[in-house]
Amino acid sequence: MLNKTYEKRLYEILKEKNWKLSTAESCTGGLVAATVVNISGISEFFEEGFITYSSRAKVNRIGVNPKVIDEYGVVSNETAEAMALAVAKTASSDCSISTTGVAGPNGGTREVPVGCICIGCSVKGKAYSEKVFFNGTRQEIRQQAAVEAIKYLVDKIEEVS
């Protein structure tokens, strides 16, 4: 569950700036969008969300350049940033959140272990990202990633505004 302070702050920022928000999710499978819509009144600002689980969906649905995925891998800061920029463009939103990672319990490698999540966001056409590592069950990792993604966007908007 998202910290109420971040829920309130996200809503306040979007309202104050009259900004639209969009999401592009892979490993979180819609949990970021689901968490956002828990915020009362957010319908005025939340434009749309995409679950782009496969690389093909990232390319075909929101317009990620396939060269980014090929060069850096699907779980990378570069792909998270490309997703954030692409979904903001697709949805005509002012800011966006993206997630890509390995929630487990299978699928991890030495380079990209289970729990490795890349979170991206865009703020008025500029992309940012962070790589974070979570422990727990598949559901716990996904939930932690969704909460962190929203916190990351709020913190990044406050930092650059």
N, CA and C atoms as an extended XYZ file, in Angstrom:
483
Properties=species:S:1:pos:R:3:atomname:S:1:resname:S:1:resid:I:1 pbc="F F F"
N         0.840       -1.190        0.000 N   MET     1
C         0.000        0.000        0.000 CA  MET     1
C         0.880        1.247        0.000 C   MET     1
N         0.481        2.206       -0.790 N   LEU     2
C         1.239        3.441       -0.914 CA  LEU     2
C         1.073        4.299        0.332 C   LEU     2
N         2.166        4.915        0.722 N   ASN     3
C         2.150        5.859        1.827 CA  ASN     3
C         1.191        7.000        1.478 C   ASN     3
N         0.286        7.309        2.366 N   LYS     4
C        -0.731        8.338        2.114 CA  LYS     4
C        -0.111        9.687        1.765 C   LYS     4
N         1.063        9.970        2.286 N   THR     5
C         1.733       11.219        1.964 CA  THR     5
C         2.048       11.293        0.476 C   THR     5
N         2.523       10.187       -0.101 N   TYR     6
C         2.831       10.159       -1.531 CA  TYR     6
C         1.563       10.198       -2.368 C   TYR     6
N         0.527        9.521       -1.932 N   GLU     7
C        -0.753        9.594       -2.644 CA  GLU     7
C        -1.226       11.035       -2.711 C   GLU     7
N        -1.240       11.682       -1.583 N   LYS     8
C        -1.712       13.070       -1.502 CA  LYS     8
C        -0.823       13.981       -2.327 C   LYS     8
N         0.482       13.795       -2.223 N   ARG     9
C         1.426       14.661       -2.939 CA  ARG     9
C         1.294       14.483       -4.451 C   ARG     9
N         1.131       13.253       -4.929 N   LEU    10
C         0.963       13.032       -6.367 CA  LEU    10
C        -0.266       13.774       -6.865 C   LEU    10
N        -1.365       13.625       -6.158 N   TYR    11
C        -2.594       14.311       -6.547 CA  TYR    11
C        -2.391       15.832       -6.537 C   TYR    11
N        -1.787       16.353       -5.479 N   GLU    12
C        -1.567       17.796       -5.365 CA  GLU    12
C        -0.705       18.334       -6.507 C   GLU    12
N         0.359       17.611       -6.838 N   ILE    13
C         1.248       18.034       -7.921 CA  ILE    13
C         0.497       18.067       -9.246 C   ILE    13
N        -0.203       16.990       -9.542 N   LEU    14
C        -0.925       16.930      -10.808 CA  LEU    14
C        -1.986       18.025      -10.890 C   LEU    14
N        -2.672       18.258       -9.780 N   LYS    15
C        -3.708       19.295       -9.763 CA  LYS    15
C        -3.087       20.681       -9.895 C   LYS    15
N        -2.048       20.943       -9.122 N   GLU    16
C        -1.384       22.244       -9.130 CA  GLU    16
C        -0.855       22.595      -10.527 C   GLU    16
N        -0.282       21.604      -11.202 N   LYS    17
C         0.315       21.835      -12.510 CA  LYS    17
C        -0.662       21.576      -13.658 C   LYS    17
N        -1.819       20.996      -13.320 N   ASN    18
C        -2.792       20.579      -14.321 CA  ASN    18
C        -2.145       19.642      -15.341 C   ASN    18
N        -1.426       18.651      -14.814 N   TRP    19
C        -0.694       17.694      -15.639 CA  TRP    19
C        -1.479       16.403      -15.779 C   TRP    19
N        -1.242       15.736      -16.884 N   LYS    20
C        -1.778       14.399      -17.143 CA  LYS    20
C        -0.679       13.378      -16.879 C   LYS    20
N        -1.071       12.217      -16.379 N   LEU    21
C        -0.175       11.122      -16.031 CA  LEU    21
C        -0.537        9.889      -16.847 C   LEU    21
N         0.474        9.133      -17.270 N   SER    22
C         0.251        7.844      -17.920 CA  SER    22
C         1.250        6.831      -17.365 C   SER    22
N         0.965        5.553      -17.581 N   THR    23
C         1.848        4.489      -17.088 CA  THR    23
C         2.095        3.445      -18.168 C   THR    23
N         3.276        2.852      -18.116 N   ALA    24
C         3.630        1.705      -18.957 CA  ALA    24
C         4.300        0.687      -18.044 C   ALA    24
N         3.672       -0.463      -17.884 N   GLU    25
C         4.162       -1.445      -16.921 CA  GLU    25
C         4.454       -2.780      -17.576 C   GLU    25
N         5.503       -3.394      -17.101 N   SER    26
C         5.819       -4.758      -17.492 CA  SER    26
C         5.664       -5.646      -16.262 C   SER    26
N         6.689       -5.744      -15.447 N   CYS    27
C         6.691       -6.671      -14.309 CA  CYS    27
C         5.613       -6.380      -13.266 C   CYS    27
N         5.178       -5.154      -13.163 N   THR    28
C         4.151       -4.825      -12.168 CA  THR    28
C         2.743       -5.123      -12.678 C   THR    28
N         2.592       -5.368      -13.951 N   GLY    29
C         1.337       -5.865      -14.516 CA  GLY    29
C         0.092       -5.072      -14.180 C   GLY    29
N         0.195       -3.776      -14.075 N   GLY    30
C        -0.971       -2.941      -13.789 CA  GLY    30
C        -1.078       -2.466      -12.350 C   GLY    30
N        -0.172       -2.900      -11.491 N   LEU    31
C        -0.254       -2.493      -10.081 CA  LEU    31
C         0.011       -1.008       -9.876 C   LEU    31
N         0.865       -0.408      -10.716 N   VAL    32
C         1.091        1.030      -10.595 CA  VAL    32
C        -0.211        1.764      -10.895 C   VAL    32
N        -0.834        1.419      -12.016 N   ALA    33
C        -2.106        2.063      -12.381 CA  ALA    33
C        -3.166        1.806      -11.317 C   ALA    33
N        -3.228        0.586      -10.813 N   ALA    34
C        -4.213        0.255       -9.785 CA  ALA    34
C        -3.975        1.073       -8.518 C   ALA    34
N        -2.731        1.294       -8.176 N   THR    35
C        -2.408        2.094       -6.996 CA  THR    35
C        -2.771        3.557       -7.227 C   THR    35
N        -2.478        4.056       -8.413 N   VAL    36
C        -2.813        5.440       -8.741 CA  VAL    36
C        -4.320        5.671       -8.652 C   VAL    36
N        -5.113        4.736       -9.160 N   VAL    37
C        -6.563        4.970       -9.163 CA  VAL    37
C        -7.186        4.819       -7.782 C   VAL    37
N        -6.408        4.418       -6.799 N   ASN    38
C        -6.891        4.447       -5.416 CA  ASN    38
C        -6.974        5.875       -4.879 C   ASN    38
N        -6.362        6.825       -5.573 N   ILE    39
C        -6.336        8.209       -5.130 CA  ILE    39
C        -7.641        8.883       -5.578 C   ILE    39
N        -8.418        9.326       -4.625 N   SER    40
C        -9.684        9.980       -4.924 CA  SER    40
C        -9.453       11.239       -5.755 C   SER    40
N       -10.195       11.389       -6.844 N   GLY    41
C       -10.087       12.552       -7.709 CA  GLY    41
C        -9.065       12.437       -8.811 C   GLY    41
N        -8.323       11.330       -8.836 N   ILE    42
C        -7.229       11.190       -9.804 CA  ILE    42
C        -7.735       11.074      -11.245 C   ILE    42
N        -9.003       10.758      -11.429 N   SER    43
C        -9.529       10.589      -12.787 CA  SER    43
C        -9.389       11.852      -13.629 C   SER    43
N        -9.270       12.982      -12.987 N   GLU    44
C        -9.076       14.233      -13.711 CA  GLU    44
C        -7.684       14.314      -14.345 C   GLU    44
N        -6.729       13.511      -13.836 N   PHE    45
C        -5.338       13.643      -14.246 CA  PHE    45
C        -4.716       12.363      -14.814 C   PHE    45
N        -5.247       11.215      -14.448 N   PHE    46
C        -4.679        9.950      -14.940 CA  PHE    46
C        -5.253        9.668      -16.318 C   PHE    46
N        -4.404        9.756      -17.324 N   GLU    47
C        -4.826        9.642      -18.709 CA  GLU    47
C        -5.090        8.194      -19.107 C   GLU    47
N        -4.058        7.354      -19.019 N   GLU    48
C        -4.212        5.941      -19.365 CA  GLU    48
C        -2.986        5.164      -18.946 C   GLU    48
N        -3.158        3.834      -18.883 N   GLY    49
C        -2.066        2.949      -18.528 CA  GLY    49
C        -1.996        1.781      -19.482 C   GLY    49
N        -0.778        1.336      -19.749 N   PHE    50
C        -0.540        0.205      -20.639 CA  PHE    50
C         0.217       -0.871      -19.880 C   PHE    50
N        -0.180       -2.114      -20.080 N   ILE    51
C         0.610       -3.237      -19.595 CA  ILE    51
C         1.316       -3.795      -20.822 C   ILE    51
N         2.598       -3.495      -20.914 N   THR    52
C         3.407       -3.925      -22.056 CA  THR    52
C         4.385       -4.983      -21.560 C   THR    52
N         3.852       -6.155      -21.347 N   TYR    53
C         4.617       -7.220      -20.716 CA  TYR    53
C         5.722       -7.761      -21.624 C   TYR    53
N         5.412       -7.928      -22.892 N   SER    54
C         6.415       -8.452      -23.823 CA  SER    54
C         7.189       -7.305      -24.475 C   SER    54
N         8.354       -7.653      -25.007 N   SER    55
C         9.124       -6.659      -25.760 CA  SER    55
C         8.332       -6.184      -26.961 C   SER    55
N         7.635       -7.103      -27.604 N   ARG    56
C         6.829       -6.755      -28.776 CA  ARG    56
C         5.764       -5.718      -28.419 C   ARG    56
N         5.127       -5.887      -27.273 N   ALA    57
C         4.108       -4.918      -26.841 CA  ALA    57
C         4.733       -3.555      -26.556 C   ALA    57
N         5.924       -3.545      -25.979 N   LYS    58
C         6.602       -2.282      -25.710 CA  LYS    58
C         6.831       -1.521      -27.018 C   LYS    58
N         7.197       -2.250      -28.050 N   VAL    59
C         7.460       -1.651      -29.358 CA  VAL    59
C         6.152       -1.282      -30.059 C   VAL    59
N         5.228       -2.235      -30.150 N   ASN    60
C         4.006       -2.043      -30.949 CA  ASN    60
C         2.949       -1.171      -30.280 C   ASN    60
N         2.802       -1.239      -28.987 N   ARG    61
C         1.724       -0.513      -28.311 CA  ARG    61
C         2.090        0.909      -27.913 C   ARG    61
N         3.338        1.095      -27.455 N   ILE    62
C         3.687        2.446      -27.000 CA  ILE    62
C         4.821        3.081      -27.795 C   ILE    62
N         5.478        2.310      -28.659 N   GLY    63
C         6.467        2.904      -29.545 CA  GLY    63
C         7.902        2.924      -29.067 C   GLY    63
N         8.286        1.998      -28.191 N   VAL    64
C         9.684        1.901      -27.783 CA  VAL    64
C        10.504        1.467      -28.997 C   VAL    64
N        11.638        2.105      -29.202 N   ASN    65
C        12.536        1.729      -30.287 CA  ASN    65
C        13.125        0.350      -29.972 C   ASN    65
N        12.938       -0.637      -30.852 N   PRO    66
C        13.451       -1.982      -30.563 CA  PRO    66
C        14.960       -2.031      -30.402 C   PRO    66
N        15.670       -1.075      -30.967 N   LYS    67
C        17.134       -1.043      -30.827 CA  LYS    67
C        17.547       -0.834      -29.375 C   LYS    67
N        16.733       -0.098      -28.613 N   VAL    68
C        17.033        0.124      -27.193 CA  VAL    68
C        16.979       -1.206      -26.447 C   VAL    68
N        15.933       -1.971      -26.688 N   ILE    69
C        15.785       -3.275      -26.029 CA  ILE    69
C        16.896       -4.215      -26.465 C   ILE    69
N        17.198       -4.231      -27.762 N   ASP    70
C        18.252       -5.109      -28.284 CA  ASP    70
C        19.616       -4.762      -27.697 C   ASP    70
N        19.903       -3.469      -27.592 N   GLU    71
C        21.227       -3.050      -27.128 CA  GLU    71
C        21.409       -3.161      -25.619 C   GLU    71
N        20.383       -2.786      -24.860 N   TYR    72
C        20.538       -2.701      -23.400 CA  TYR    72
C        19.825       -3.804      -22.629 C   TYR    72
N        18.912       -4.505      -23.296 N   GLY    73
C        18.129       -5.537      -22.625 CA  GLY    73
C        16.806       -4.982      -22.158 C   GLY    73
N        15.850       -5.871      -22.021 N   VAL    74
C        14.508       -5.433      -21.631 CA  VAL    74
C        14.471       -4.922      -20.195 C   VAL    74
N        15.311       -5.465      -19.332 N   VAL    75
C        15.403       -4.988      -17.949 CA  VAL    75
C        16.658       -4.115      -17.851 C   VAL    75
N        16.458       -2.834      -18.114 N   SER    76
C        17.560       -1.868      -18.078 CA  SER    76
C        16.988       -0.479      -17.832 C   SER    76
N        17.822        0.390      -17.314 N   ASN    77
C        17.391        1.773      -17.127 CA  ASN    77
C        17.049        2.414      -18.465 C   ASN    77
N        17.807        2.069      -19.499 N   GLU    78
C        17.558        2.643      -20.821 CA  GLU    78
C        16.182        2.254      -21.349 C   GLU    78
N        15.792        0.998      -21.155 N   THR    79
C        14.468        0.560      -21.595 CA  THR    79
C        13.383        1.206      -20.746 C   THR    79
N        13.600        1.314      -19.446 N   ALA    80
C        12.621        1.975      -18.573 CA  ALA    80
C        12.420        3.427      -19.003 C   ALA    80
N        13.500        4.112      -19.334 N   GLU    81
C        13.387        5.496      -19.794 CA  GLU    81
C        12.671        5.573      -21.140 C   GLU    81
N        13.008        4.652      -22.039 N   ALA    82
C        12.355        4.628      -23.356 CA  ALA    82
C        10.862        4.370      -23.204 C   ALA    82
N        10.497        3.483      -22.289 N   MET    83
C         9.081        3.212      -22.032 CA  MET    83
C         8.377        4.456      -21.503 C   MET    83
N         9.025        5.143      -20.562 N   ALA    84
C         8.417        6.333      -19.962 CA  ALA    84
C         8.188        7.423      -21.011 C   ALA    84
N         9.182        7.660      -21.842 N   LEU    85
C         9.039        8.679      -22.882 CA  LEU    85
C         7.998        8.269      -23.919 C   LEU    85
N         8.015        6.994      -24.292 N   ALA    86
C         7.086        6.506      -25.319 CA  ALA    86
C         5.639        6.574      -24.846 C   ALA    86
N         5.379        6.175      -23.605 N   VAL    87
C         3.993        6.200      -23.125 CA  VAL    87
C         3.512        7.635      -22.943 C   VAL    87
N         4.390        8.531      -22.519 N   ALA    88
C         3.997        9.934      -22.395 CA  ALA    88
C         3.624       10.495      -23.758 C   ALA    88
N         4.385       10.138      -24.764 N   LYS    89
C         4.075       10.604      -26.122 CA  LYS    89
C         2.774        9.980      -26.622 C   LYS    89
N         2.629        8.673      -26.441 N   THR    90
C         1.436        7.963      -26.894 CA  THR    90
C         0.175        8.519      -26.243 C   THR    90
N         0.249        8.795      -24.946 N   ALA    91
C        -0.918        9.251      -24.183 CA  ALA    91
C        -1.044       10.776      -24.131 C   ALA    91
N        -0.083       11.475      -24.724 N   SER    92
C        -0.056       12.942      -24.639 CA  SER    92
C        -0.125       13.413      -23.189 C   SER    92
N         0.702       12.788      -22.351 N   SER    93
C         0.715       13.142      -20.928 CA  SER    93
C         1.964       13.948      -20.592 C   SER    93
N         1.888       14.674      -19.503 N   ASP    94
C         2.986       15.524      -19.052 CA  ASP    94
C         4.039       14.761      -18.261 C   ASP    94
N         3.605       13.676      -17.637 N   CYS    95
C         4.524       12.845      -16.869 CA  CYS    95
C         4.065       11.395      -16.960 C   CYS    95
N         4.998       10.507      -16.696 N   SER    96
C         4.673        9.082      -16.818 CA  SER    96
C         5.536        8.263      -15.874 C   SER    96
N         5.113        7.028      -15.691 N   ILE    97
C         5.832        6.046      -14.878 CA  ILE    97
C         5.960        4.780      -15.711 C   ILE    97
N         7.134        4.126      -15.628 N   SER    98
C         7.305        2.827      -16.278 CA  SER    98
C         8.031        1.867      -15.349 C   SER    98
N         7.760        0.586      -15.544 N   THR    99
C         8.448       -0.458      -14.776 CA  THR    99
C         8.815       -1.617      -15.689 C   THR    99
N         9.982       -2.175      -15.465 N   THR   100
C        10.407       -3.384      -16.155 CA  THR   100
C        11.380       -4.111      -15.226 C   THR   100
N        11.246       -5.417      -15.126 N   GLY   101
C        12.110       -6.137      -14.194 CA  GLY   101
C        11.792       -7.609      -14.114 C   GLY   101
N        12.363       -8.242      -13.113 N   VAL   102
C        12.183       -9.669      -12.890 CA  VAL   102
C        11.577       -9.865      -11.505 C   VAL   102
N        10.307      -10.249      -11.471 N   ALA   103
C         9.615      -10.432      -10.197 CA  ALA   103
C         9.793      -11.837       -9.630 C   ALA   103
N        10.228      -12.776      -10.465 N   GLY   104
C        10.494      -14.132       -9.996 CA  GLY   104
C         9.260      -14.993       -9.889 C   GLY   104
N         9.352      -16.142       -9.298 N   PRO   105
C        10.557      -16.662       -8.657 CA  PRO   105
C        11.593      -17.169       -9.656 C   PRO   105
N        11.210      -17.303      -10.930 N   ASN   106
C        12.137      -17.743      -11.977 CA  ASN   106
C        12.488      -16.560      -12.862 C   ASN   106
N        13.417      -16.789      -13.772 N   GLY   107
C        13.732      -15.792      -14.773 CA  GLY   107
C        14.941      -14.924      -14.479 C   GLY   107
N        15.458      -14.989      -13.296 N   GLY   108
C        16.625      -14.172      -12.972 CA  GLY   108
C        17.906      -14.753      -13.533 C   GLY   108
N        18.877      -13.891      -13.717 N   THR   109
C        20.218      -14.295      -14.148 CA  THR   109
C        21.224      -13.647      -13.202 C   THR   109
N        22.489      -13.955      -13.394 N   ARG   110
C        23.526      -13.326      -12.581 CA  ARG   110
C        23.514      -11.810      -12.795 C   ARG   110
N        23.345      -11.385      -14.056 N   GLU   111
C        23.353       -9.967      -14.385 CA  GLU   111
C        22.057       -9.268      -13.958 C   GLU   111
N        20.948       -9.976      -14.074 N   VAL   112
C        19.640       -9.410      -13.740 CA  VAL   112
C        18.917      -10.414      -12.831 C   VAL   112
N        19.190      -10.351      -11.534 N   PRO   113
C        18.605      -11.323      -10.609 CA  PRO   113
C        17.126      -11.054      -10.329 C   PRO   113
N        16.476      -12.052       -9.798 N   VAL   114
C        15.094      -11.878       -9.337 CA  VAL   114
C        15.078      -10.723       -8.340 C   VAL   114
N        14.106       -9.848       -8.494 N   GLY   115
C        13.986       -8.679       -7.626 CA  GLY   115
C        14.584       -7.418       -8.218 C   GLY   115
N        15.268       -7.539       -9.363 N   CYS   116
C        15.840       -6.378      -10.033 CA  CYS   116
C        14.732       -5.686      -10.837 C   CYS   116
N        14.468       -4.450      -10.502 N   ILE   117
C        13.416       -3.677      -11.159 CA  ILE   117
C        13.999       -2.349      -11.618 C   ILE   117
N        13.739       -1.994      -12.869 N   CYS   118
C        14.121       -0.686      -13.389 CA  CYS   118
C        12.857        0.154      -13.473 C   CYS   118
N        12.906        1.287      -12.815 N   ILE   119
C        11.776        2.207      -12.766 CA  ILE   119
C        12.148        3.433      -13.583 C   ILE   119
N        11.254        3.812      -14.462 N   GLY   120
C        11.472        5.005      -15.256 CA  GLY   120
C        10.345        5.993      -15.027 C   GLY   120
N        10.639        7.240      -15.307 N   CYS   121
C         9.590        8.248      -15.326 CA  CYS   121
C         9.999        9.315      -16.320 C   CYS   121
N         9.010       10.019      -16.798 N   SER   122
C         9.299       11.185      -17.624 CA  SER   122
C         8.574       12.369      -17.019 C   SER   122
N         9.226       13.507      -17.115 N   VAL   123
C         8.669       14.759      -16.620 CA  VAL   123
C         8.873       15.788      -17.722 C   VAL   123
N         7.756       16.147      -18.364 N   LYS   124
C         7.785       17.151      -19.433 CA  LYS   124
C         8.863       16.842      -20.476 C   LYS   124
N         8.904       15.583      -20.928 N   GLY   125
C         9.778       15.190      -22.021 CA  GLY   125
C        11.183       14.782      -21.650 C   GLY   125
N        11.521       14.779      -20.385 N   LYS   126
C        12.851       14.344      -19.938 CA  LYS   126
C        12.684       13.072      -19.126 C   LYS   126
N        13.526       12.086      -19.422 N   ALA   127
C        13.413       10.779      -18.778 CA  ALA   127
C        14.430       10.611      -17.659 C   ALA   127
N        14.012        9.844      -16.659 N   TYR   128
C        14.842        9.517      -15.504 CA  TYR   128
C        14.617        8.050      -15.174 C   TYR   128
N        15.589        7.438      -14.513 N   SER   129
C        15.402        6.036      -14.129 CA  SER   129
C        16.265        5.685      -12.936 C   SER   129
N        15.875        4.605      -12.299 N   GLU   130
C        16.655        4.034      -11.206 CA  GLU   130
C        16.493        2.524      -11.253 C   GLU   130
N        17.535        1.834      -10.831 N   LYS   131
C        17.495        0.378      -10.715 CA  LYS   131
C        17.434        0.060       -9.236 C   LYS   131
N        16.433       -0.721       -8.845 N   VAL   132
C        16.251       -1.077       -7.445 CA  VAL   132
C        16.160       -2.593       -7.314 C   VAL   132
N        16.407       -3.075       -6.111 N   PHE   133
C        16.370       -4.517       -5.849 CA  PHE   133
C        15.467       -4.771       -4.656 C   PHE   133
N        14.526       -5.675       -4.843 N   PHE   134
C        13.594       -6.031       -3.791 CA  PHE   134
C        13.693       -7.515       -3.494 C   PHE   134
N        13.314       -7.885       -2.288 N   ASN   135
C        13.245       -9.284       -1.871 CA  ASN   135
C        11.804       -9.626       -1.554 C   ASN   135
N        11.507      -10.908       -1.603 N   GLY   136
C        10.181      -11.367       -1.240 CA  GLY   136
C         9.597      -12.277       -2.302 C   GLY   136
N         8.318      -12.542       -2.148 N   THR   137
C         7.610      -13.351       -3.133 CA  THR   137
C         7.391      -12.520       -4.394 C   THR   137
N         6.940      -13.166       -5.434 N   ARG   138
C         6.627      -12.466       -6.683 CA  ARG   138
C         5.677      -11.295       -6.424 C   ARG   138
N         4.612      -11.550       -5.696 N   GLN   139
C         3.633      -10.498       -5.405 CA  GLN   139
C         4.239       -9.389       -4.562 C   GLN   139
N         5.048       -9.735       -3.583 N   GLU   140
C         5.680       -8.719       -2.736 CA  GLU   140
C         6.627       -7.829       -3.540 C   GLU   140
N         7.395       -8.441       -4.429 N   ILE   141
C         8.311       -7.674       -5.278 CA  ILE   141
C         7.527       -6.731       -6.181 C   ILE   141
N         6.468       -7.226       -6.790 N   ARG   142
C         5.644       -6.397       -7.674 CA  ARG   142
C         5.017       -5.232       -6.905 C   ARG   142
N         4.524       -5.505       -5.719 N   GLN   143
C         3.890       -4.457       -4.909 CA  GLN   143
C         4.913       -3.409       -4.477 C   GLN   143
N         6.072       -3.852       -4.025 N   GLN   144
C         7.123       -2.910       -3.632 CA  GLN   144
C         7.544       -2.038       -4.813 C   GLN   144
N         7.632       -2.639       -5.991 N   ALA   145
C         8.026       -1.898       -7.189 CA  ALA   145
C         6.980       -0.846       -7.551 C   ALA   145
N         5.714       -1.189       -7.445 N   ALA   146
C         4.644       -0.238       -7.768 CA  ALA   146
C         4.688        0.968       -6.831 C   ALA   146
N         4.856        0.710       -5.557 N   VAL   147
C         4.924        1.794       -4.571 CA  VAL   147
C         6.153        2.664       -4.831 C   VAL   147
N         7.294        2.034       -5.051 N   GLU   148
C         8.532        2.782       -5.299 CA  GLU   148
C         8.425        3.617       -6.574 C   GLU   148
N         7.751        3.095       -7.590 N   ALA   149
C         7.608        3.832       -8.847 CA  ALA   149
C         6.853        5.143       -8.644 C   ALA   149
N         5.809        5.107       -7.863 N   ILE   150
C         5.032        6.323       -7.601 CA  ILE   150
C         5.856        7.295       -6.756 C   ILE   150
N         6.537        6.785       -5.755 N   LYS   151
C         7.415        7.637       -4.940 CA  LYS   151
C         8.487        8.279       -5.809 C   LYS   151
N         9.058        7.485       -6.722 N   TYR   152
C        10.130        7.982       -7.581 CA  TYR   152
C         9.633        9.142       -8.445 C   TYR   152
N         8.448        9.002       -9.030 N   LEU   153
C         7.902       10.084       -9.848 CA  LEU   153
C         7.683       11.340       -9.007 C   LEU   153
N         7.057       11.206       -7.863 N   VAL   154
C         6.804       12.361       -6.995 CA  VAL   154
C         8.131       13.042       -6.634 C   VAL   154
N         9.100       12.264       -6.200 N   ASP   155
C        10.401       12.838       -5.810 CA  ASP   155
C        11.076       13.521       -6.993 C   ASP   155
N        10.990       12.911       -8.179 N   LYS   156
C        11.654       13.463       -9.359 CA  LYS   156
C        10.978       14.765       -9.792 C   LYS   156
N         9.650       14.819       -9.766 N   ILE   157
C         8.967       16.064      -10.122 CA  ILE   157
C         9.360       17.164       -9.149 C   ILE   157
N         9.385       16.858       -7.867 N   GLU   158
C         9.755       17.880       -6.874 CA  GLU   158
C        11.203       18.315       -7.041 C   GLU   158
N        12.063       17.405       -7.449 N   GLU   159
C        13.479       17.726       -7.629 CA  GLU   159
C        13.712       18.643       -8.838 C   GLU   159
N        13.012       18.372       -9.938 N   VAL   160
C        13.290       19.121      -11.181 CA  VAL   160
C        12.391       20.337      -11.373 C   VAL   160
N        11.354       20.459      -10.569 N   SER   161
C        10.424       21.600      -10.746 CA  SER   161
C        10.879       22.823       -9.971 C   SER   161
